[in-house]
């Protein structure tokens, strides 16, 4: 072979090499993969008779661009890249943490830079997302695989929001039962938990859907904190204010008129005709505390606060009666006043 022949052969080899390089080199806008030998992803195929199949602009994540956060429930968007003219068809798969997650597409014809999307799932937390793309030649045994860079690792989604907060039914009154609904959340939660609060502090053991208002709640403000939970998302919570706890209504007296008994005589005693047991029974208040206040013509007598009173000269020609107060825990007091007796000091029997 002469020198001229050698030169022609060398020129042909150089030209072929340049053309091949141009066909496979990425464009100025390409986003080259950081580690294109990842063993977790499918490799290339073909043989010596396959034309060069190459991405001139690699697949890439369009949104969110790392290091931006990728949250559960959000969408990752990617582009399949730009490939050379030997690429006739394509398919793509989303990978999460190095394992295939779901197909992104399988196309019988080639189109530049297709847009594909992936909705991040709860099970993806703690793993990055990437797009794997394979371009095929006319002979599908000839192919080339490329993939995008990873996104940032997936983090939990934003906490669900209670668009309609849980409603608490019932009044903040001693002895009342309060009942809580679930509310309406977005995104929809799979479970809720509750904590009843007294003046902003958790009430020990009060975590059910109902709560019976107790003595310790009197005068305090009750509220309910509801927490909504959904796998892969931060917990969402909302607080519903119930109100300031009031005393329950006073007992109802059903025992009829209450009188006095004894003798209408100075130095003799008068007393309330009904004993404590019957007074409590008349008010259906077995736990009531009783107090007494004797009255002379409707005015309170100092230190006369028992069931009995010794008649004195000052009572003559005056009306005596007793104001009885029954106080149940957590209730407004009930007051019953006896029939009045006019003292004549004639020794008559009072009943």
C-alpha positions as CSV (number, residue, x, y, z in Angstrom):
1,X,0.0,0.0,0.0
2,X,1.4,3.4,-1.0
3,X,1.6,6.5,1.0
4,X,-1.3,8.1,-0.8
5,X,-3.5,5.1,0.0
6,X,-2.5,5.3,3.7
7,X,-3.4,9.0,3.8
8,X,-6.8,8.3,2.2
9,X,-7.5,5.5,4.7
10,X,-6.5,7.7,7.7
11,X,-8.7,10.6,6.5
12,X,-11.7,8.2,6.2
13,X,-11.2,6.9,9.8
14,X,-11.0,10.5,11.2
15,X,-14.1,11.6,9.3
16,X,-16.1,8.6,10.5
17,X,-15.0,9.2,14.1
18,X,-16.0,12.9,13.9
19,X,-19.5,12.0,12.5
20,X,-20.0,9.4,15.3
21,X,-19.0,11.9,17.9
22,X,-21.4,14.5,16.6
23,X,-24.2,12.0,16.6
24,X,-23.7,11.0,20.2
25,X,-22.6,14.2,21.8
26,X,-25.1,16.1,24.0
27,X,-26.3,19.5,22.9
28,X,-25.5,22.7,24.7
29,X,-28.8,22.4,26.7
30,X,-28.3,18.8,27.6
31,X,-28.3,17.8,31.3
32,X,-25.8,15.0,31.5
33,X,-26.4,12.3,34.1
34,X,-24.2,12.4,37.1
35,X,-23.6,8.6,37.1
36,X,-24.4,6.9,33.9
37,X,-23.1,3.5,35.0
38,X,-25.7,3.0,37.7
39,X,-26.1,-0.8,38.0
40,X,-29.7,-0.5,39.3
41,X,-30.9,0.6,35.9
42,X,-31.3,-1.5,32.7
43,X,-28.4,-1.1,30.3
44,X,-28.0,-0.8,26.6
45,X,-28.5,-3.4,23.9
46,X,-27.6,-4.1,20.3
47,X,-24.6,-5.4,18.4
48,X,-22.1,-4.5,15.7
49,X,-24.8,-4.1,13.1
50,X,-26.8,-1.5,15.1
51,X,-26.7,2.2,14.2
52,X,-25.7,4.6,16.9
53,X,-28.7,5.6,19.0
54,X,-28.0,8.5,21.3
55,X,-29.5,11.3,23.3
56,X,-28.2,14.6,22.2
57,X,-29.9,16.2,25.2
58,X,-30.3,13.8,28.1
59,X,-33.6,13.3,29.9
60,X,-34.0,15.7,32.8
61,X,-36.2,16.6,35.8
62,X,-38.1,19.7,34.8
63,X,-39.8,20.4,38.2
64,X,-38.9,20.5,41.0
65,X,-35.3,21.1,40.2
66,X,-32.9,19.8,42.9
67,X,-32.3,20.8,45.7
68,X,-35.9,21.9,45.8
69,X,-38.0,19.7,48.1
70,X,-40.1,16.8,46.7
71,X,-43.1,16.2,48.8
72,X,-45.7,13.4,48.9
73,X,-48.7,14.3,46.9
74,X,-46.8,16.7,44.6
75,X,-46.0,16.1,41.0
76,X,-42.6,15.5,39.5
77,X,-42.3,16.5,35.8
78,X,-39.6,15.4,33.5
79,X,-38.6,15.6,29.8
80,X,-37.5,12.6,27.8
81,X,-34.7,14.4,26.1
82,X,-33.7,14.9,22.5
83,X,-32.4,11.9,20.5
84,X,-30.6,11.5,17.2
85,X,-32.3,10.5,13.9
86,X,-31.6,6.8,14.4
87,X,-34.1,6.8,17.3
88,X,-37.5,5.6,16.1
89,X,-39.5,4.8,19.2
90,X,-39.2,5.2,23.0
91,X,-40.4,4.1,26.4
92,X,-39.8,5.5,29.8
93,X,-40.1,4.4,33.4
94,X,-40.1,6.3,36.7
95,X,-37.5,5.0,39.2
96,X,-37.7,5.6,43.0
97,X,-34.7,4.9,45.1
98,X,-33.2,2.7,42.4
99,X,-36.2,0.6,41.8
100,X,-38.8,0.9,39.0
101,X,-42.0,2.5,40.3
102,X,-44.4,3.0,37.4
103,X,-44.3,3.2,33.6
104,X,-44.0,6.8,32.3
105,X,-44.9,5.9,28.7
106,X,-44.3,3.5,25.7
107,X,-44.4,5.3,22.3
108,X,-44.3,3.6,18.9
109,X,-42.9,6.8,17.3
110,X,-40.3,9.3,18.4
111,X,-41.0,12.8,19.5
112,X,-38.5,15.2,20.9
113,X,-38.6,16.0,24.6
114,X,-41.9,14.5,25.6
115,X,-43.2,15.7,29.0
116,X,-44.1,13.0,31.6
117,X,-45.2,13.3,35.2
118,X,-45.2,11.3,38.4
119,X,-47.3,11.8,41.5
120,X,-45.2,11.2,44.6
121,X,-46.5,8.5,46.9
122,X,-46.3,7.9,50.6
123,X,-44.0,4.9,50.1
124,X,-41.5,7.1,48.3
125,X,-40.5,9.1,51.5
126,X,-36.7,9.1,52.0
127,X,-35.9,8.2,48.4
128,X,-35.0,10.2,45.2
129,X,-37.0,10.1,42.0
130,X,-35.5,9.8,38.5
131,X,-36.7,9.1,34.9
132,X,-35.2,6.3,32.9
133,X,-35.7,6.5,29.1
134,X,-34.9,4.0,26.3
135,X,-34.6,4.9,22.7
136,X,-35.0,2.2,20.0
137,X,-33.8,1.9,16.4
138,X,-35.8,0.5,13.5
139,X,-34.7,-2.9,14.8
140,X,-35.9,-2.8,18.4
141,X,-33.0,-5.0,19.4
142,X,-30.9,-1.9,18.9
143,X,-31.4,0.5,21.8
144,X,-29.8,3.0,24.1
145,X,-30.8,3.8,27.7
146,X,-30.4,7.2,29.5
147,X,-31.8,8.7,32.6
148,X,-32.2,11.9,34.4
149,X,-30.4,13.0,37.6
150,X,-32.1,12.3,40.9
151,X,-34.5,14.7,42.6
152,X,-33.9,15.5,46.2
153,X,-35.1,12.8,48.5
154,X,-38.9,12.7,49.0
155,X,-40.2,14.3,52.2
156,X,-43.6,14.0,53.8
157,X,-46.4,16.0,52.2
158,X,-47.8,19.2,53.8
159,X,-50.2,18.6,56.7
160,X,-53.9,18.1,55.8
161,X,-56.0,21.2,56.4
162,X,-59.5,21.0,58.0
163,X,-61.5,23.1,55.6
164,X,-64.5,22.4,57.8
165,X,-63.2,22.1,61.4
166,X,-64.7,19.4,63.7
167,X,-68.0,20.6,65.3
168,X,-68.5,20.0,69.0
169,X,-72.1,19.6,70.0
170,X,-73.3,20.1,73.6
171,X,-73.0,23.0,76.0
172,X,-70.1,23.8,78.3
173,X,-72.2,23.2,81.4
174,X,-71.3,20.9,84.4
175,X,-72.6,17.4,83.8
176,X,-73.2,17.9,80.0
177,X,-71.8,15.5,77.4
178,X,-69.8,17.0,74.6
179,X,-69.6,15.2,71.3
180,X,-67.1,15.8,68.5
181,X,-67.3,15.2,64.8
182,X,-64.3,14.5,62.5
183,X,-64.5,17.6,60.3
184,X,-63.6,17.7,56.6
185,X,-59.9,17.6,55.6
186,X,-57.9,18.2,52.4
187,X,-56.4,15.9,51.4
188,X,-58.8,13.5,53.0
189,X,-57.3,11.9,56.2
190,X,-57.6,8.2,57.1
191,X,-57.8,8.7,60.8
192,X,-58.3,11.4,63.5
193,X,-57.3,11.5,67.1
194,X,-58.6,13.9,69.7
195,X,-57.4,15.7,72.9
196,X,-59.8,17.6,75.1
197,X,-58.1,20.7,76.6
198,X,-58.8,22.7,79.8
199,X,-57.4,26.2,79.6
200,X,-55.1,25.1,76.8
201,X,-53.7,22.1,78.7
202,X,-54.4,18.5,77.9
203,X,-56.9,16.7,80.1
204,X,-55.4,13.4,81.1
205,X,-57.3,10.5,79.5
206,X,-59.7,12.7,77.6
207,X,-59.1,11.5,74.1
208,X,-62.4,10.1,73.0
209,X,-65.1,11.5,70.7
210,X,-67.2,12.5,73.8
211,X,-66.4,14.2,77.1
212,X,-68.5,14.7,80.2
213,X,-67.9,18.1,81.8
214,X,-66.7,17.8,85.3
215,X,-66.2,19.8,88.5
216,X,-62.6,20.6,87.7
217,X,-63.8,22.3,84.5
218,X,-66.0,24.9,86.2
219,X,-64.9,28.4,85.3
220,X,-62.3,27.1,82.8
221,X,-62.3,27.2,79.0
222,X,-62.7,23.9,77.2
223,X,-61.5,23.2,73.7
224,X,-60.8,20.2,71.5
225,X,-57.7,19.6,69.5
226,X,-58.2,17.2,66.6
227,X,-55.3,15.7,64.7
228,X,-55.8,14.4,61.1
229,X,-53.4,11.7,59.8
230,X,-52.6,10.5,56.3
231,X,-49.7,8.2,55.5
232,X,-46.8,10.1,54.0
233,X,-48.0,13.5,55.2
234,X,-47.2,15.6,58.2
235,X,-50.0,15.5,60.8
236,X,-52.6,18.3,60.6
237,X,-54.3,19.7,63.7
238,X,-57.1,22.1,64.4
239,X,-58.5,23.4,67.7
240,X,-62.2,24.0,68.3
241,X,-63.1,26.2,71.3
242,X,-66.1,25.0,73.2
243,X,-66.4,27.8,75.8
244,X,-66.2,28.7,79.5
245,X,-67.8,26.1,81.7
246,X,-70.9,27.3,83.7
247,X,-72.8,25.8,86.6
248,X,-75.7,23.5,85.8
249,X,-79.2,24.6,86.5
250,X,-80.4,24.5,90.1
251,X,-82.3,21.4,91.2
252,X,-86.1,21.6,90.9
253,X,-88.1,21.6,94.1
254,X,-91.1,19.2,94.0
255,X,-91.6,18.8,97.7
256,X,-94.6,21.2,98.2
257,X,-94.8,23.9,100.8
258,X,-92.4,23.6,103.8
259,X,-93.6,24.8,107.2
260,X,-92.4,25.3,110.7
261,X,-93.3,23.4,113.8
262,X,-93.0,23.9,117.6
263,X,-94.7,26.2,120.1
264,X,-95.6,29.8,119.8
265,X,-94.1,30.8,123.1
266,X,-91.1,32.9,124.0
267,X,-88.2,30.7,125.0
268,X,-89.7,27.7,123.2
269,X,-88.3,26.4,119.9
270,X,-89.5,26.4,116.4
271,X,-87.9,24.3,113.7
272,X,-88.2,23.4,110.0
273,X,-90.8,20.8,109.7
274,X,-88.9,18.7,107.1
275,X,-85.6,17.0,108.0
276,X,-82.5,17.1,105.8
277,X,-83.3,13.8,104.1
278,X,-86.8,14.8,103.0
279,X,-85.5,18.2,101.9
280,X,-82.9,16.5,99.6
281,X,-85.6,14.1,98.4
282,X,-87.9,17.0,97.5
283,X,-85.1,18.5,95.3
284,X,-84.0,15.1,93.9
285,X,-80.5,16.2,95.2
286,X,-79.1,13.4,97.4
287,X,-75.7,15.1,97.4
288,X,-76.9,18.6,98.3
289,X,-75.4,20.6,101.1
290,X,-78.2,22.4,103.2
291,X,-77.8,25.8,104.9
292,X,-80.5,27.6,106.9
293,X,-81.2,31.3,107.5
294,X,-83.9,32.4,109.9
295,X,-85.8,35.5,108.8
296,X,-87.8,38.0,110.9
297,X,-90.3,39.9,108.7
298,X,-88.1,38.8,105.8
299,X,-84.8,40.1,107.3
300,X,-82.0,37.8,108.2
301,X,-81.3,37.1,111.8
302,X,-77.6,37.2,112.7
303,X,-76.2,33.8,113.8
304,X,-79.5,32.0,113.3
305,X,-78.4,29.5,110.7
306,X,-79.5,26.1,112.0
307,X,-82.7,24.1,111.6
308,X,-84.0,25.4,115.0
309,X,-84.7,28.8,116.5
310,X,-85.5,29.8,120.1
311,X,-88.3,32.3,120.2
312,X,-87.3,35.6,121.8
313,X,-89.2,38.7,122.9
314,X,-88.1,40.5,119.7
315,X,-90.0,37.9,117.6
316,X,-93.4,38.9,119.2
317,X,-95.9,40.2,116.7
318,X,-93.3,39.4,113.9
319,X,-93.3,36.8,111.2
320,X,-90.7,34.1,111.3
321,X,-89.6,32.0,108.4
322,X,-86.6,30.1,107.2
323,X,-84.7,30.4,103.9
324,X,-83.3,27.0,103.0
325,X,-80.5,26.7,100.4
326,X,-79.7,23.4,98.8
327,X,-76.3,23.4,97.0
328,X,-75.3,20.5,94.7
329,X,-71.8,20.3,93.4
330,X,-71.6,21.9,90.0
331,X,-75.1,23.3,90.2
332,X,-76.6,26.7,90.9
333,X,-78.1,26.7,94.4
334,X,-81.8,26.1,95.0
335,X,-83.6,28.3,97.6
336,X,-86.8,27.2,99.4
337,X,-88.5,29.5,101.9
338,X,-90.8,28.1,104.5
339,X,-94.3,29.5,105.3
340,X,-94.1,32.4,107.7
341,X,-95.5,32.1,111.2
342,X,-96.6,35.2,113.2
343,X,-95.5,35.0,116.8
344,X,-98.3,35.8,119.2
345,X,-96.8,34.2,122.3
346,X,-100.0,32.4,123.1
347,X,-98.5,28.9,123.4
348,X,-100.3,27.5,120.4
349,X,-98.9,24.5,118.6
350,X,-97.3,25.4,115.3
351,X,-97.3,22.7,112.6
